[in-house]
Amino acid sequence: MNNRILALLAAFGATTIYGLNHTIAKVVMPHYIGPLGFIMLRVLGASALFWGLSIFTPKEKIDRKDYPRILGVAFLGMCINMLMFFKGLQLSTPINSGVIVTLTPIIILVLSAFFLKEKLTSKKFLGIILGFTGALLLVLYGNTSQIVNAPNVTLGNIFLLINSTSFGAYLVFVKPLTQKYRTITLMKWMFLAGVIMTFPVTITEFKAVSWSTLPFDAIWRMAFVVLGTTFMTYLLNVYALKSLPATTIGAFTYLQPLITIVYAVITENDILDGVKISACLLVFLGVYLVSKKVKQTTPSPTP
């Protein structure tokens, strides 16, 4: 099996884990562990794994001038992003979560236009409008009363929208750091910062968990979030990037809500209705227009 096929399988594996996570993580909240306690478990577990892995990688020193940016992106990616996702997932439904998360490329484009002065074409602007229309449709009309484990869908969808925004901002602002430092170096420091930042608001729910009486069904789901969603997906994407361009990896994002929908419906943790289908189509179309490459109007110079 050649490297390209293995890379494609790795990218598909990461996307599959993300898609399954929406339902797998939701099932244990809040009966076995609250969403805030889940964050403490996730950042603690990921921090331990990345620091352990760093023992076997070359050591790097962080420049003093880069610490403020590292703290800033850790606040966006390991604090606000995770807190809003798990709280939103607890209040809303897996399908809503899977669709809203797909807005990230649109949010990245908007932030890039403001902070990186990236040019917005008419197609990309239309994509932004369509994508956010789909998200607004879910926020206002995506309340699924038939789903018992969704106490406040509207508020949950708002939290999920904040999650997508913070993650998009994280990706924009972390980019300069990724070009300067190794992956493991960044992850170990950012997750350590995430542990410290989230500690005040997560420790109470974390301590409230009855760890000694947890059933196996809850344990494997928690382990899946720490080992799979937080640790393995990152390593799989890094492996895939060695043989595939970033645009190819990004294309796998479109599969995530489809996997989420299929798994959530099969396991009867969510239902698919007209509002969700319409919102999903709008978001997909918006992301497609935003991600579509602009054709060159003049020929490229000959080298």
C-alpha positions, 0 to 999 in steps of 0.5 A: 500500500503506497503512502498516498493511500495510507495518507488518505486513510489517515485523513478519513480516519480523523474525520470519522473520529470527529463525526462520531464524537458528536454522539459518543461524547453527548451520551455521557453528559450530564449523567456521568460527567458534566460538560465542564468536567469533560473539558478538564478530563480532555485537556488533562489527558491530552496534556499528559499524552503530548508531554509524554510524547515530547520526551521522544522528540527534539527539544525546542526553546520558546522565544519570550516574545511568542508567549503572549501569542501562545497564551492567546491561541490556547485561550481560543483553542483549548479554552473557549473552543472546548468549553463552548463545544461541550456545553453546546453539545450537552444542550443541543443535538449531535446533528446540529453540532455536526452542521454548525462545526462545518462553518469553520472554513467560512469563519476563517475566511471572514477573520482572514479578510479582517486581520490578514486582508484576504480579498473577498470575491462575490462568490465567497461573499455569497458563500458567507451569507448562505453559510450563516443563513443555514446556521441561523436557521438551526439556531432559530428553528432547529429545536427538536422537542422529540429528543429528550437529551437536548434541554435547550437547543437554541442556547446550545446552538448559540454556544456551538456557533461561538465554538466554531468562531473561536476555533476559526480564530485559533486556526488563523492566529496559530498559523505563524507559530506552526511555521516556527515551532514543531507540532509537539512543542506547540501542543504540549505548551498550549494544552498545559495552558488550557489546563490552567485556564479552564481549571477554575470553571471545570474542577467542580464538575470534574471532582463531582464524577463518581470515578469508581462507579462508572460503567464501562459504557461511560469509560470507553466513551470518555477514553474515546474523547481523550485518546481519539478526538483529542490525541489521535485525530491530530496525529492522523492529520499530521501523518496525512499532511506528509503526503497530501496537500492541506486542501485535500485534508480540508475537503474531508471536513465535508464528510464530518456532518454526514458521518455525524448524521448517519451515526446519530440517526442509527443510534437514535440519539437524534432525528433528521427533519426538514429544518436540519436538511435545509440548514445542512444544504445551505451550510454545505453550499456556503462552505463550497463557495468559500473553499472554491479556488479563484481561477486565474485570469492571466496566464502564469509566467513561465519559469 
